[in-house]
């Protein structure tokens, strides 16, 4: 199963964060939640309050999401 997550991230001070989209494979939403709590920069890891959304998606959406993130990184690195 494939999931799209939106998390509150950043070390921008108390109450300040930005939302980040992650694409994760997992057997069920609970295992995905546990993995999400260990992702870098996710706020409030101990309470799971930094996890804004966990949504099951299709394999095609997962692949498109991963590819779009890769393209964004290439554009940032290459100017």
Secondary structure, DSSP 8 states (H G I E B T S, - for coil): -EEEEEEEE--SSTT--EEEEEEEE-SSHHHHHHHHTTSTTBS-TTTTTTEEEEEEE-HHHHHHHHHHHHHHHHHHHH-
